[in-house]
Amino acid sequence: MTLVLEQETPPLHADVTGVVRVGHTRVLLETVIRAFQDGASPETIVQRYPTLSLSDVYNTIGYYLRHQNAVETYLTQREQLAEAVQQRLDSVQPDLSSIRSRLLAQQNQ
């Protein structure tokens, strides 16, 4: 019996907004990679996100290790976008800390 070696594509896809997701799930690429960077094993990642398959997690990590610079660039762009969105929200929403303080003070009376 001969082993047939096949080229596999990574289990990654970009959704309509350009966000990269793993497998046929809504789990973000950055979620899997950050968990891996924090020391989580592929098995632990699947336990945390049971919609993922173990095979997809291993393939995603393998893709990351082979294309680390490109993935890190993508992750940095995602972090910058998240910071920009947070700043925009902060500029639009009122400071809620004073409201919280007043509510707590009323509770303690």
N, CA, C and O atoms as a Tinker XYZ file with bonds, in Angstrom:
   436  protein
     1  N      0.844000   -1.179000    0.000000    73     2
     2  CA     0.000000    0.000000    0.000000    64     1     3
     3  C      0.889000    1.242000    0.000000    63     2     4     5
     4  O      1.861000    1.327000    0.750000    81     3
     5  N      0.543000    2.185000   -0.841000    73     3     6
     6  CA     1.312000    3.418000   -0.979000    64     5     7
     7  C      0.578000    4.554000   -0.300000    63     6     8     9
     8  O     -0.631000    4.720000   -0.457000    81     7
     9  N      1.324000    5.326000    0.448000    73     7    10
    10  CA     0.755000    6.511000    1.098000    64     9    11
    11  C      0.647000    7.626000    0.068000    63    10    12    13
    12  O      1.629000    7.970000   -0.589000    81    11
    13  N     -0.524000    8.177000   -0.068000    73    11    14
    14  CA    -0.737000    9.259000   -1.017000    64    13    15
    15  C     -0.560000   10.583000   -0.269000    63    14    16    17
    16  O     -1.299000   10.894000    0.665000    81    15
    17  N      0.424000   11.341000   -0.700000    73    15    18
    18  CA     0.684000   12.638000   -0.073000    64    17    19
    19  C     -0.083000   13.712000   -0.832000    63    18    20    21
    20  O      0.032000   13.841000   -2.050000    81    19
    21  N     -0.857000   14.466000   -0.094000    73    19    22
    22  CA    -1.671000   15.512000   -0.707000    64    21    23
    23  C     -1.309000   16.870000   -0.134000    63    22    24    25
    24  O     -0.970000   17.004000    1.042000    81    23
    25  N     -1.387000   17.851000   -0.977000    73    23    26
    26  CA    -1.215000   19.229000   -0.525000    64    25    27
    27  C     -2.524000   19.666000    0.115000    63    26    28    29
    28  O     -3.580000   19.549000   -0.507000    81    27
    29  N     -2.475000   20.161000    1.329000    73    27    30
    30  CA    -3.686000   20.610000    2.007000    64    29    31
    31  C     -3.683000   22.124000    2.135000    63    30    32    33
    32  O     -2.650000   22.748000    2.379000    81    31
    33  N     -4.855000   22.690000    1.966000    73    31    34
    34  CA    -4.993000   24.126000    2.182000    64    33    35
    35  C     -5.313000   24.343000    3.659000    63    34    36    37
    36  O     -5.957000   23.501000    4.284000    81    35
    37  N     -4.874000   25.447000    4.208000    73    35    38
    38  CA    -5.157000   25.698000    5.623000    64    37    39
    39  C     -6.660000   25.849000    5.841000    63    38    40    41
    40  O     -7.374000   26.305000    4.947000    81    39
    41  N     -7.137000   25.474000    7.007000    73    39    42
    42  CA    -8.575000   25.555000    7.284000    64    41    43
    43  C     -8.996000   26.963000    7.685000    63    42    44    45
    44  O     -9.661000   27.165000    8.701000    81    43
    45  N     -8.600000   27.917000    6.880000    73    43    46
    46  CA    -8.871000   29.325000    7.179000    64    45    47
    47  C     -9.700000   29.929000    6.064000    63    46    48    49
    48  O     -9.525000   29.598000    4.892000    81    47
    49  N    -10.601000   30.815000    6.441000    73    47    50
    50  CA   -11.373000   31.546000    5.434000    64    49    51
    51  C    -11.666000   32.945000    5.961000    63    50    52    53
    52  O    -11.855000   33.166000    7.157000    81    51
    53  N    -11.697000   33.876000    5.017000    73    51    54
    54  CA   -12.041000   35.255000    5.375000    64    53    55
    55  C    -13.537000   35.431000    5.167000    63    54    56    57
    56  O    -14.082000   35.046000    4.132000    81    55
    57  N    -14.192000   36.015000    6.158000    73    55    58
    58  CA   -15.628000   36.271000    6.012000    64    57    59
    59  C    -15.838000   37.540000    5.184000    63    58    60    61
    60  O    -14.874000   38.116000    4.679000    81    59
    61  N    -17.068000   37.970000    5.044000    73    59    62
    62  CA   -17.376000   39.125000    4.188000    64    61    63
    63  C    -16.739000   40.416000    4.678000    63    62    64    65
    64  O    -16.582000   41.359000    3.903000    81    63
    65  N    -16.368000   40.473000    5.956000    73    63    66
    66  CA   -15.717000   41.678000    6.490000    64    65    67
    67  C    -14.200000   41.587000    6.445000    63    66    68    69
    68  O    -13.504000   42.524000    6.835000    81    67
    69  N    -13.683000   40.446000    5.964000    73    67    70
    70  CA   -12.236000   40.272000    5.887000    64    69    71
    71  C    -11.614000   39.649000    7.119000    63    70    72    73
    72  O    -10.393000   39.518000    7.195000    81    71
    73  N    -12.428000   39.264000    8.080000    73    71    74
    74  CA   -11.935000   38.639000    9.296000    64    73    75
    75  C    -11.659000   37.166000    9.008000    63    74    76    77
    76  O    -12.496000   36.478000    8.425000    81    75
    77  N    -10.491000   36.686000    9.415000    73    75    78
    78  CA   -10.107000   35.302000    9.155000    64    77    79
    79  C    -10.624000   34.411000   10.278000    63    78    80    81
    80  O    -10.387000   34.665000   11.458000    81    79
    81  N    -11.334000   33.363000    9.879000    73    79    82
    82  CA   -11.930000   32.407000   10.812000    64    81    83
    83  C    -11.362000   31.020000   10.542000    63    82    84    85
    84  O    -10.843000   30.742000    9.461000    81    83
    85  N    -11.472000   30.158000   11.548000    73    83    86
    86  CA   -10.881000   28.816000   11.476000    64    85    87
    87  C    -11.956000   27.792000   11.152000    63    86    88    89
    88  O    -13.018000   27.765000   11.774000    81    87
    89  N    -11.661000   26.945000   10.158000    73    87    90
    90  CA   -12.578000   25.873000    9.786000    64    89    91
    91  C    -13.921000   26.414000    9.371000    63    90    92    93
    92  O    -14.023000   27.488000    8.778000    81    91
    93  N    -14.949000   25.656000    9.689000    73    91    94
    94  CA   -16.318000   26.075000    9.378000    64    93    95
    95  C    -16.971000   26.649000   10.625000    63    94    96    97
    96  O    -18.138000   26.381000   10.911000    81    95
    97  N    -16.195000   27.450000   11.367000    73    95    98
    98  CA   -16.676000   28.012000   12.624000    64    97    99
    99  C    -16.590000   29.532000   12.561000    63    98   100   101
   100  O    -16.134000   30.111000   11.575000    81    99
   101  N    -17.035000   30.148000   13.626000    73    99   102
   102  CA   -16.907000   31.595000   13.753000    64   101   103
   103  C    -15.708000   31.970000   14.631000    63   102   104   105
   104  O    -15.522000   33.141000   14.964000    81   103
   105  N    -14.905000   30.986000   15.001000    73   103   106
   106  CA   -13.736000   31.227000   15.849000    64   105   107
   107  C    -12.677000   31.963000   15.027000    63   106   108   109
   108  O    -12.340000   31.558000   13.915000    81   107
   109  N    -12.168000   33.044000   15.594000    73   107   110
   110  CA   -11.196000   33.891000   14.903000    64   109   111
   111  C     -9.803000   33.272000   14.909000    63   110   112   113
   112  O     -9.419000   32.572000   15.846000    81   111
   113  N     -9.057000   33.548000   13.840000    73   111   114
   114  CA    -7.667000   33.112000   13.755000    64   113   115
   115  C     -6.891000   33.614000   14.962000    63   114   116   117
   116  O     -6.108000   32.867000   15.549000    81   115
   117  N     -7.099000   34.871000   15.339000    73   115   118
   118  CA    -6.335000   35.424000   16.455000    64   117   119
   119  C     -6.646000   34.721000   17.772000    63   118   120   121
   120  O     -5.788000   34.652000   18.652000    81   119
   121  N     -7.840000   34.207000   17.914000    73   119   122
   122  CA    -8.208000   33.483000   19.130000    64   121   123
   123  C     -7.356000   32.222000   19.270000    63   122   124   125
   124  O     -6.830000   31.931000   20.344000    81   123
   125  N     -7.229000   31.488000   18.183000    73   123   126
   126  CA    -6.439000   30.246000   18.203000    64   125   127
   127  C     -4.956000   30.557000   18.388000    63   126   128   129
   128  O     -4.285000   29.916000   19.198000    81   127
   129  N     -4.445000   31.526000   17.652000    73   127   130
   130  CA    -3.009000   31.830000   17.720000    64   129   131
   131  C     -2.632000   32.408000   19.074000    63   130   132   133
   132  O     -1.602000   32.028000   19.631000    81   131
   133  N     -3.432000   33.316000   19.620000    73   131   134
   134  CA    -3.106000   33.883000   20.941000    64   133   135
   135  C     -3.158000   32.812000   22.027000    63   134   136   137
   136  O     -2.336000   32.821000   22.943000    81   135
   137  N     -4.107000   31.899000   21.933000    73   135   138
   138  CA    -4.166000   30.798000   22.905000    64   137   139
   139  C     -2.913000   29.939000   22.791000    63   138   140   141
   140  O     -2.330000   29.552000   23.804000    81   139
   141  N     -2.500000   29.643000   21.573000    73   139   142
   142  CA    -1.275000   28.860000   21.344000    64   141   143
   143  C     -0.066000   29.605000   21.898000    63   142   144   145
   144  O      0.781000   29.008000   22.562000    81   143
   145  N      0.017000   30.900000   21.630000    73   143   146
   146  CA     1.145000   31.701000   22.132000    64   145   147
   147  C      1.164000   31.757000   23.657000    63   146   148   149
   148  O      2.227000   31.871000   24.267000    81   147
   149  N     -0.011000   31.678000   24.265000    73   147   150
   150  CA    -0.110000   31.689000   25.730000    64   149   151
   151  C      0.180000   30.325000   26.341000    63   150   152   153
   152  O      0.120000   30.166000   27.560000    81   151
   153  N      0.498000   29.332000   25.496000    73   151   154
   154  CA     0.903000   28.025000   25.999000    64   153   155
   155  C     -0.167000   26.945000   25.945000    63   154   156   157
   156  O      0.065000   25.826000   26.403000    81   155
   157  N     -1.328000   27.259000   25.397000    73   155   158
   158  CA    -2.390000   26.255000   25.305000    64   157   159
   159  C     -2.041000   25.233000   24.231000    63   158   160   161
   160  O     -1.556000   25.585000   23.155000    81   159
   161  N     -2.290000   23.986000   24.532000    73   159   162
   162  CA    -2.092000   22.926000   23.545000    64   161   163
   163  C     -3.271000   22.927000   22.580000    63   162   164   165
   164  O     -4.324000   23.482000   22.895000    81   163
   165  N     -3.111000   22.319000   21.416000    73   163   166
   166  CA    -4.263000   22.208000   20.505000    64   165   167
   167  C     -5.467000   21.536000   21.168000    63   166   168   169
   168  O     -6.609000   21.928000   20.929000    81   167
   169  N     -5.213000   20.532000   21.992000    73   167   170
   170  CA    -6.306000   19.855000   22.685000    64   169   171
   171  C     -7.039000   20.805000   23.631000    63   170   172   173
   172  O     -8.266000   20.775000   23.713000    81   171
   173  N     -6.300000   21.636000   24.334000    73   171   174
   174  CA    -6.899000   22.612000   25.241000    64   173   175
   175  C     -7.712000   23.647000   24.466000    63   174   176   177
   176  O     -8.786000   24.057000   24.907000    81   175
   177  N     -7.198000   24.065000   23.318000    73   175   178
   178  CA    -7.914000   25.042000   22.493000    64   177   179
   179  C     -9.253000   24.462000   22.043000    63   178   180   181
   180  O    -10.269000   25.158000   22.051000    81   179
   181  N     -9.254000   23.190000   21.651000    73   179   182
   182  CA   -10.503000   22.541000   21.229000    64   181   183
   183  C    -11.464000   22.410000   22.405000    63   182   184   185
   184  O    -12.678000   22.518000   22.230000    81   183
   185  N    -10.931000   22.178000   23.600000    73   183   186
   186  CA   -11.807000   22.120000   24.781000    64   185   187
   187  C    -12.454000   23.475000   25.040000    63   186   188   189
   188  O    -13.623000   23.549000   25.416000    81   187
   189  N    -11.690000   24.544000   24.837000    73   187   190
   190  CA   -12.221000   25.899000   25.049000    64   189   191
   191  C    -13.227000   26.293000   23.968000    63   190   192   193
   192  O    -14.190000   27.011000   24.237000    81   191
   193  N    -12.997000   25.822000   22.756000    73   191   194
   194  CA   -13.831000   26.185000   21.606000    64   193   195
   195  C    -14.258000   24.894000   20.903000    63   194   196   197
   196  O    -13.668000   24.509000   19.893000    81   195
   197  N    -15.270000   24.238000   21.434000    73   195   198
   198  CA   -15.633000   22.904000   20.941000    64   197   199
   199  C    -16.174000   22.859000   19.508000    63   198   200   201
   200  O    -16.344000   21.772000   18.957000    81   199
   201  N    -16.447000   24.008000   18.899000    73   199   202
   202  CA   -16.861000   23.972000   17.494000    64   201   203
   203  C    -15.673000   23.708000   16.569000    63   202   204   205
   204  O    -15.852000   23.366000   15.401000    81   203
   205  N    -14.460000   23.870000   17.101000    73   203   206
   206  CA   -13.247000   23.603000   16.320000    64   205   207
   207  C    -12.952000   22.118000   16.308000    63   206   208   209
   208  O    -13.259000   21.402000   17.261000    81   207
   209  N    -12.354000   21.663000   15.220000    73   207   210
   210  CA   -11.862000   20.284000   15.197000    64   209   211
   211  C    -10.377000   20.309000   15.550000    63   210   212   213
   212  O     -9.680000   21.291000   15.291000    81   211
   213  N     -9.914000   19.229000   16.137000    73   211   214
   214  CA    -8.505000   19.140000   16.524000    64   213   215
   215  C     -7.615000   19.255000   15.293000    63   214   216   217
   216  O     -6.564000   19.893000   15.341000    81   215
   217  N     -8.028000   18.647000   14.206000    73   215   218
   218  CA    -7.268000   18.720000   12.962000    64   217   219
   219  C     -7.133000   20.162000   12.479000    63   218   220   221
   220  O     -6.050000   20.580000   12.069000    81   219
   221  N     -8.230000   20.927000   12.525000    73   219   222
   222  CA    -8.184000   22.322000   12.085000    64   221   223
   223  C     -7.263000   23.157000   12.969000    63   222   224   225
   224  O     -6.566000   24.045000   12.478000    81   223
   225  N     -7.260000   22.877000   14.259000    73   223   226
   226  CA    -6.383000   23.637000   15.161000    64   225   227
   227  C     -4.923000   23.324000   14.861000    63   226   228   229
   228  O     -4.107000   24.240000   14.758000    81   227
   229  N     -4.581000   22.046000   14.719000    73   227   230
   230  CA    -3.202000   21.688000   14.371000    64   229   231
   231  C     -2.792000   22.312000   13.040000    63   230   232   233
   232  O     -1.691000   22.849000   12.924000    81   231
   233  N     -3.662000   22.247000   12.041000    73   231   234
   234  CA    -3.342000   22.830000   10.732000    64   233   235
   235  C     -3.197000   24.345000   10.810000    63   234   236   237
   236  O     -2.349000   24.922000   10.129000    81   235
   237  N     -4.009000   24.988000   11.626000    73   235   238
   238  CA    -3.919000   26.438000   11.799000    64   237   239
   239  C     -2.596000   26.821000   12.454000    63   238   240   241
   240  O     -1.934000   27.768000   12.029000    81   239
   241  N     -2.224000   26.087000   13.479000    73   239   242
   242  CA    -0.944000   26.365000   14.145000    64   241   243
   243  C      0.219000   26.100000   13.189000    63   242   244   245
   244  O      1.187000   26.859000   13.161000    81   243
   245  N      0.124000   25.032000   12.412000    73   243   246
   246  CA     1.166000   24.749000   11.414000    64   245   247
   247  C      1.279000   25.864000   10.395000    63   246   248   249
   248  O      2.381000   26.266000   10.020000    81   247
   249  N      0.135000   26.364000    9.947000    73   247   250
   250  CA     0.138000   27.486000    9.008000    64   249   251
   251  C      0.808000   28.701000    9.641000    63   250   252   253
   252  O      1.627000   29.371000    9.013000    81   251
   253  N      0.451000   28.974000   10.887000    73   251   254
   254  CA     1.056000   30.105000   11.607000    64   253   255
   255  C      2.575000   29.945000   11.686000    63   254   256   257
   256  O      3.315000   30.896000   11.436000    81   255
   257  N      3.035000   28.749000   12.031000    73   255   258
   258  CA     4.475000   28.535000   12.177000    64   257   259
   259  C      5.215000   28.665000   10.842000    63   258   260   261
   260  O      6.374000   29.080000   10.822000    81   259
   261  N      4.567000   28.319000    9.736000    73   259   262
   262  CA     5.189000   28.441000    8.410000    64   261   263
   263  C      5.097000   29.858000    7.846000    63   262   264   265
   264  O      5.898000   30.235000    6.991000    81   263
   265  N      4.129000   30.644000    8.318000    73   263   266
   266  CA     3.896000   31.991000    7.783000    64   265   267
   267  C      3.810000   33.008000    8.923000    63   266   268   269
   268  O      2.936000   33.874000    8.941000    81   267
   269  N      4.725000   32.883000    9.857000    73   267   270
   270  CA     4.649000   33.669000   11.081000    64   269   271
   271  C      4.644000   35.172000   10.838000    63   270   272   273
   272  O      3.865000   35.888000   11.467000    81   271
   273  N      5.480000   35.659000    9.958000    73   271   274
   274  CA     5.535000   37.108000    9.722000    64   273   275
   275  C      4.212000   37.638000    9.175000    63   274   276   277
   276  O      3.710000   38.662000    9.637000    81   275
   277  N      3.656000   36.946000    8.201000    73   275   278
   278  CA     2.387000   37.394000    7.608000    64   277   279
   279  C      1.258000   37.336000    8.628000    63   278   280   281
   280  O      0.435000   38.249000    8.687000    81   279
   281  N      1.208000   36.280000    9.429000    73   279   282
   282  CA     0.147000   36.160000   10.433000    64   281   283
   283  C      0.316000   37.223000   11.508000    63   282   284   285
   284  O     -0.667000   37.824000   11.941000    81   283
   285  N      1.542000   37.461000   11.943000    73   283   286
   286  CA     1.775000   38.502000   12.954000    64   285   287
   287  C      1.381000   39.872000   12.428000    63   286   288   289
   288  O      0.844000   40.687000   13.177000    81   287
   289  N      1.636000   40.139000   11.163000    73   287   290
   290  CA     1.215000   41.407000   10.560000    64   289   291
   291  C     -0.304000   41.521000   10.591000    63   290   292   293
   292  O     -0.843000   42.570000   10.944000    81   291
   293  N     -0.991000   40.452000   10.225000    73   291   294
   294  CA    -2.451000   40.438000   10.268000    64   293   295
   295  C     -2.955000   40.668000   11.692000    63   294   296   297
   296  O     -3.881000   41.451000   11.904000    81   295
   297  N     -2.346000   39.986000   12.668000    73   295   298
   298  CA    -2.770000   40.129000   14.067000    64   297   299
   299  C     -2.550000   41.553000   14.565000    63   298   300   301
   300  O     -3.379000   42.094000   15.298000    81   299
   301  N     -1.447000   42.153000   14.172000    73   299   302
   302  CA    -1.170000   43.539000   14.558000    64   301   303
   303  C     -2.210000   44.480000   13.963000    63   302   304   305
   304  O     -2.676000   45.396000   14.641000    81   303
   305  N     -2.576000   44.263000   12.709000    73   303   306
   306  CA    -3.610000   45.085000   12.073000    64   305   307
   307  C     -4.943000   44.937000   12.796000    63   306   308   309
   308  O     -5.657000   45.922000   12.988000    81   307
   309  N     -5.282000   43.721000   13.197000    73   307   310
   310  CA    -6.533000   43.479000   13.922000    64   309   311
   311  C     -6.517000   44.186000   15.280000    63   310   312   313
   312  O     -7.528000   44.751000   15.696000    81   311
   313  N     -5.369000   44.154000   15.972000    73   311   314
   314  CA    -5.266000   44.843000   17.261000    64   313   315
   315  C     -5.400000   46.348000   17.090000    63   314   316   317
   316  O     -6.056000   47.009000   17.895000    81   315
   317  N     -4.788000   46.891000   16.054000    73   315   318
   318  CA    -4.895000   48.324000   15.793000    64   317   319
   319  C     -6.330000   48.720000   15.477000    63   318   320   321
   320  O     -6.804000   49.763000   15.927000    81   319
   321  N     -7.015000   47.897000   14.713000    73   319   322
   322  CA    -8.421000   48.162000   14.410000    64   321   323
   323  C     -9.264000   48.123000   15.678000    63   322   324   325
   324  O    -10.138000   48.968000   15.872000    81   323
   325  N     -9.006000   47.151000   16.533000    73   323   326
   326  CA    -9.754000   47.044000   17.797000    64   325   327
   327  C     -9.521000   48.271000   18.672000    63   326   328   329
   328  O    -10.455000   48.768000   19.301000    81   327
   329  N     -8.286000   48.762000   18.717000    73   327   330
   330  CA    -7.978000   49.957000   19.496000    64   329   331
   331  C     -8.687000   51.182000   18.922000    63   330   332   333
   332  O     -9.194000   52.016000   19.673000    81   331
   333  N     -8.723000   51.290000   17.607000    73   331   334
   334  CA    -9.398000   52.423000   16.975000    64   333   335
   335  C    -10.897000   52.389000   17.262000    63   334   336   337
   336  O    -11.505000   53.425000   17.529000    81   335
   337  N    -11.483000   51.213000   17.206000    73   335   338
   338  CA   -12.910000   51.078000   17.507000    64   337   339
   339  C    -13.177000   51.437000   18.960000    63   338   340   341
   340  O    -14.162000   52.113000   19.257000    81   339
   341  N    -12.308000   50.991000   19.876000    73   339   342
   342  CA   -12.481000   51.299000   21.291000    64   341   343
   343  C    -12.374000   52.800000   21.540000    63   342   344   345
   344  O    -13.151000   53.360000   22.314000    81   343
   345  N    -11.421000   53.449000   20.890000    73   343   346
   346  CA   -11.278000   54.898000   21.036000    64   345   347
   347  C    -12.518000   55.626000   20.511000    63   346   348   349
   348  O    -12.979000   56.601000   21.104000    81   347
   349  N    -13.040000   55.141000   19.403000    73   347   350
   350  CA   -14.246000   55.762000   18.842000    64   349   351
   351  C    -15.428000   55.594000   19.788000    63   350   352   353
   352  O    -16.191000   56.535000   20.008000    81   351
   353  N    -15.580000   54.400000   20.345000    73   351   354
   354  CA   -16.653000   54.168000   21.306000    64   353   355
   355  C    -16.496000   55.043000   22.543000    63   354   356   357
   356  O    -17.469000   55.604000   23.047000    81   355
   357  N    -15.259000   55.153000   23.026000    73   355   358
   358  CA   -15.000000   55.982000   24.205000    64   357   359
   359  C    -15.343000   57.445000   23.945000    63   358   360   361
   360  O    -15.805000   58.148000   24.844000    81   359
   361  N    -15.117000   57.902000   22.712000    73   359   362
   362  CA   -15.402000   59.305000   22.403000    64   361   363
   363  C    -16.900000   59.562000   22.250000    63   362   364   365
   364  O    -17.349000   60.696000   22.417000    81   363
   365  N    -17.666000   58.540000   21.938000    73   363   366
   366  CA   -19.106000   58.686000   21.723000    64   365   367
   367  C    -19.895000   58.437000   23.006000    63   366   368   369
   368  O    -20.883000   59.119000   23.277000    81   367
   369  N    -19.454000   57.461000   23.789000    73   367   370
   370  CA   -20.181000   57.100000   25.003000    64   369   371
   371  C    -19.767000   57.994000   26.166000    63   370   372   373
   372  O    -18.605000   58.385000   26.271000    81   371
   373  N    -20.712000   58.315000   27.029000    73   371   374
   374  CA   -20.362000   59.128000   28.201000    64   373   375
   375  C    -19.551000   58.295000   29.196000    63   374   376   377
   376  O    -19.564000   57.064000   29.168000    81   375
   377  N    -18.857000   59.002000   30.064000    73   375   378
   378  CA   -18.108000   58.338000   31.131000    64   377   379
   379  C    -19.109000   57.807000   32.147000    63   378   380   381
   380  O    -19.810000   58.578000   32.802000    81   379
   381  N    -19.171000   56.496000   32.273000    73   379   382
   382  CA   -20.162000   55.863000   33.143000    64   381   383
   383  C    -19.670000   55.665000   34.575000    63   382   384   385
   384  O    -20.433000   55.212000   35.429000    81   383
   385  N    -18.417000   55.994000   34.848000    73   383   386
   386  CA   -17.888000   55.760000   36.187000    64   385   387
   387  C    -18.612000   56.610000   37.237000    63   386   388   389
   388  O    -18.823000   56.143000   38.356000    81   387
   389  N    -18.997000   57.845000   36.901000    73   387   390
   390  CA   -19.704000   58.678000   37.877000    64   389   391
   391  C    -21.104000   58.120000   38.150000    63   390   392   393
   392  O    -21.581000   58.170000   39.284000    81   391
   393  N    -21.747000   57.599000   37.138000    73   391   394
   394  CA   -23.071000   56.993000   37.332000    64   393   395
   395  C    -22.953000   55.781000   38.241000    63   394   396   397
   396  O    -23.770000   55.597000   39.144000    81   395
   397  N    -21.957000   54.968000   38.012000    73   395   398
   398  CA   -21.749000   53.770000   38.837000    64   397   399
   399  C    -21.500000   54.174000   40.287000    63   398   400   401
   400  O    -22.054000   53.568000   41.203000    81   399
   401  N    -20.680000   55.183000   40.497000    73   399   402
   402  CA   -20.390000   55.639000   41.854000    64   401   403
   403  C    -21.651000   56.122000   42.557000    63   402   404   405
   404  O    -21.865000   55.815000   43.730000    81   403
   405  N    -22.481000   56.871000   41.849000    73   403   406
   406  CA   -23.726000   57.370000   42.438000    64   405   407
   407  C    -24.670000   56.225000   42.775000    63   406   408   409
   408  O    -25.305000   56.241000   43.830000    81   407
   409  N    -24.772000   55.232000   41.898000    73   407   410
   410  CA   -25.641000   54.086000   42.169000    64   409   411
   411  C    -25.163000   53.298000   43.383000    63   410   412   413
   412  O    -25.965000   52.870000   44.213000    81   411
   413  N    -23.858000   53.114000   43.475000    73   411   414
   414  CA   -23.321000   52.408000   44.642000    64   413   415
   415  C    -23.553000   53.194000   45.930000    63   414   416   417
   416  O    -23.846000   52.613000   46.975000    81   415
   417  N    -23.420000   54.519000   45.847000    73   415   418
   418  CA   -23.643000   55.355000   47.019000    64   417   419
   419  C    -25.105000   55.271000   47.443000    63   418   420   421
   420  O    -25.388000   55.222000   48.640000    81   419
   421  N    -26.033000   55.254000   46.503000    73   419   422
   422  CA   -27.457000   55.143000   46.826000    64   421   423
   423  C    -27.782000   53.773000   47.463000    63   422   424   425
   424  O    -28.628000   53.670000   48.351000    81   423
   425  N    -27.099000   52.751000   46.992000    73   423   426
   426  CA   -27.316000   51.414000   47.552000    64   425   427
   427  C    -26.871000   51.339000   48.999000    63   426   428   429
   428  O    -27.486000   50.649000   49.812000    81   427
   429  N    -25.807000   52.047000   49.317000    73   427   430
   430  CA   -25.247000   51.980000   50.671000    64   429   431
   431  C    -25.971000   52.881000   51.661000    63   430   432   433
   432  O    -25.658000   52.853000   52.851000    81   431
   433  N    -26.926000   53.676000   51.202000    73   431   434
   434  CA   -27.651000   54.584000   52.122000    64   433   435
   435  C    -28.748000   53.866000   52.824000    63   434   436
   436  O    -29.460000   54.464000   53.631000    81   435
